[in-house]
Amino acid sequence: MKMSASPTPGKRGYKGPSLAEVVDAVALTLFESWGKSLARRFELDKAIIRAGMSQHPVIFASRILLYTAATAALSAITLVGLLLAIPPTSIYFLLALIIAGLVPLLIFAAGISYPASLASSRKASVDNELPFFMAYISTMAKGGVSVDKILERVAELKVFKSMREEANRIVTEMRFFGKDPLSAIESVIKYHPSTKFRDMMLGYVTTLRSGGDVVHYLEIRTRELFTSRMSELRALIERLGSYLEVYIILGVIMSITIFVFFSVSGTLSAVQAAKTANPAKMDLTMPSLYNFIGLPAIGAMVLFMAHASQPKTPVKRYEPYIVMLTSTPFALLAFLGLLIATGGSRFLSGTLGIAESKSITIALTGAILVAMIPAWITYSKEMRGTKGIINSTADFLRDLSEVRKTGLSPEKCIVSLANRDYGNLTPIVNKAAAALSSGMSLESALRRVLKKVNEWFVIAVFRFLTDSITVGGGSPDIIDALSRFTQELAESEVEMRRRLRAYILMPYFGTMLLASSPIIIINLLIQSAKNISLNQLAPLITVLSAGTLINAVIMGLVAGKVSELSAAAGFKHAAIMTVISTLTVMATLAYIGI
């Protein structure tokens, strides 16, 4: 195939160097010698290879130095400007000086650690997909498919993400550098960050070169991976439980302690104002910062840690989040409408009593529900029909392997199983059987019926089944091996989800405690003071109640993330917890006679 020459300077079509090329040229011009020293000192060549980056270490190091120098220069210019506006003895100038000194150091540290961060992400994602990858290549190898064909097939499979990238790297070594498959594998995995993947592939290469039993080796290593995965899932469950416990401690127990401080401080301020007849405005800065910034930040941190710990899949669910963002303007309108409808419009003119506080609570609850409920419904629709489908998939494959032993073709086996009950998998099997009966190929039939399936496990298993039949021949032994692997994977997935659901109750108890405790504490303090009314502390109650509702949303998202490994699952819990918080606030106010 004739390849067209790249545009060069002076020829039509040449658009000049890109911005990245200009930056690299400037970096090399200014810092090349230092970049060489930096790359050698921090062994950036190995770090870049482990991260899978396509960067020259000297260019990368020079770019880090350029960014650091540019940030240092900008910080110095900013300090000079501040020096003209702020006295050098001011605390603000000293704070700016510390920040200006730290920012270049942070840029430098971030640049140096970036390859290590990518390598860690690469390792985690490969380790997550490795059991599925091993089940796939074991099935294909059992069908007599060669290693290069397996890798080329994996490089095209959309059910994989990280393993597809690794297979593409190996295929690139074979096609563009003319290496044989085993040498290409060794070249890619030599500095791979995943020890499991590296050991498994090196053993695979050694077994092939020595003429050993490759299928037996792959089956043994696959079972070892399944055992290891079960241990990792148990550790994951314990880790997620620990995150939730820490969140409950920080977000509930510590918050109640801080609320006591806010309540005492606010009550004492009101008492002092009553004694001096000075209607000084209550300072709500600290309660507002803690409720609307501090607590949500803690929840966001727990969400991030839970997301970083959980296994990732190529199937992403963005629609619930899009629906939630789309509903946000309507939520704002709902807040204003409910505020006016419940008699809280005087709050807009500066009046804030208990009546207005109740109105704000109701209006904020309505706004949150308007934002959460559509996203909850969207997520529920996406997940409809997935309950028990993992176990049903394993049962279907086991039955398929038994029917295949009778001598029927794989397609006829699927058709014959259409009259059996596989729970939520039954519609998929029936549609596949109908498509096969009409003369459609197995590949086309399964691709058609899996279009609207959002469960990655099911998609991956049926993709493996298709390849084991169309590429590997689909013998009874192959389908039986796939059935065994699927059963073990299904057991691990079901066990993880079952144990995670046990953590769902803690956030609900925490929400009720946060909603009721501030008002009870304030009421007790008022009863002891006896010279002020609860109406005087309405601003503080409003801030604490509104903060409770905001944090009920965060706590609901955390509950969904921990229990179902999806923040979108938390929209349901966020809506329910918001209602519970509002009812708790109203019930507490009614209990104390307001």
Secondary structure, 3 states (H helix, E strand, C coil): CCCCCCCCCCCCCCCCCCHHHHHHHHHHHHHHHHHHHHHHHCCHHHHHHHHCCCCCHHHHHHHHHHHHHHHHHHHHHHHHHHHHHCCCCCHHHHHHHHHHHHHHHHHHHHHHHHHHHHHHHHHHHHHHHHHHHHHHHHHHHHCCCCHHHHHHHHCCCCCCCHHHHHHHHHHHHHHHHCCCHHHHHHHHHCCCCCHHHHHHHHHHHHHHHHCCCHHHHHHHHHHHHHHHHHHHHHHHHHHHHHHHHHHHHHHHHHHHHHHHHHHHHHHHHHHHHHHHCCCCCCCCHHHHHHHHHHHHHHHHHHHHHHHHHCCCCCCCCCHHHHHHHHHHHHHHHHHHHHHHHCCCHHHHHCCCCHHHHHHHHHHHHHHHHHHHHHHHHHHHHHHCCCCCHHHHHHHHHHHHHHHHCCCCCHHHHHHHHHHCCCHHHHHHHHHHHHHHHCCCCHHHHHHHHCCCCCCHHHHHHHHHHHHHHHCCCCCHHHHHHHHHHHHHHHHHHHHHHHHHHHHCHHHHHHHHHHHHHHHHHHHHHHHHHCCCCHHHHHHHHHHHHHHHHHHHHHHHHHHHHHHHCCHHHHHHHHHHHHHHHHHHHHHHHHHCCC
